[in-house]
């Protein structure tokens, strides 16, 4: 077999194997790596995961999120506020665990005093991922402070980059008439490369991740083992949302906006 054919075959085989693994809500190496940092072994995580997965109904939770996404702008705004609540809460917790108490306290105070519920309060005053101006300069600063303090691995593992997706995606999601369908779906439902590989997820998928994660860890506190058990479960919900549920909702919202524009 020629080397180029062997390499191509190996890459395809690896991709298929990874795609198959990604379609399941099983813990990954990153889950085990992050859990180990906080004192939990791979065996502990796997055992807790096998018990927990039976109690979380992803389909039911995603169906509830779907109805809110299909609802009014205010319902969608409330959904995103709940998502942002979860992200900021987790960020403050992790920053504190990692010894960054001043940053954690600052972000918590600023959010509670000035920015919580800002979207629902100012729904009609939104100005304009990546190529769009952000909804909030403050959220951009929060993202930067968290990343600088925690570094790339923890910021990625705990999904704090979702702040960027929300901050740059919300202005598009709530102004469908101003964008073409491709751009709108890209921010609403993410950008799928192939199979289960994403360039980035959308606002809908981010909401699904954090709300399913919240339902999964309900009743627990701190960075217990359940944190690392629920991440893969919530990740599957996000994949299903952005791949199957969110795209037709995005298209329907966009089409209505064009008729009324």
PyMOL commands that set and color helices and strands:
alter all, ss='L'
color gray80, all
select helices_A, chain A and resi 3-22+29-37+42-55+58-70+73-97+101-115+118-121+123-125+137-157+162-173+176-178+181-189+203-217+225-260
alter helices_A, ss='H'
color red, helices_A
select strands_A, chain A and resi 191-194+197-200
alter strands_A, ss='S'
color yellow, strands_A
deselect
rebuild
show_as cartoon
